[in-house]
């Protein structure tokens, strides 16, 4: 399930688009999503075209709910215009947000340490692959990351394992650990 990010200002004085890796440049070069036409929205009675209080059409909401259900919140695409509060959203451009990026990494490392403690394993965090979040008095993170075990397989490899973890990081107070697990096979 690919996700597209919010549009970028093409007149970015930092020259961001010129300094980004090729993959990100492709993502950023996509045309911006269509703007909401308030007049058209008021004139139509079609469920598929009118938006609800979250800024989603009925079709988008159905697709969103299906993604949340099927992936347990880990694979949800970006929907332009929906509420930031109480909806699972992908965290895009983490490399441009050092504080949030560090929080996501810290929560992933904490989750794998908890997993190791609970399962008598020794996985070491490698990298965050993606993160989704619900904001409500803090961030409830849906983290997908890789970790390597210190056990070498029959081929002499230490192949990374993809993990999923759900962690709540409140604005104030201690983090809450819900779970950490190897990503289920599709």
Secondary structure, 3 states (H helix, E strand, C coil): CCCCCCCCCCCCCCCHHHHCCHHHHHHHCCCCCCCCCHHHHHHCCCCCCCECCCCCEHHHHHHHHHHHHHHCCCCCCCCCCCCCECCCEECCCHHHCHHHHHHHHHHHHHHHHHHHHHHCCCCEEEEEEEEEEEECCEEEEEEEEEEECCCCCCCCCCCCEEEEEEEEEECCCCCEEEEEEECCCC
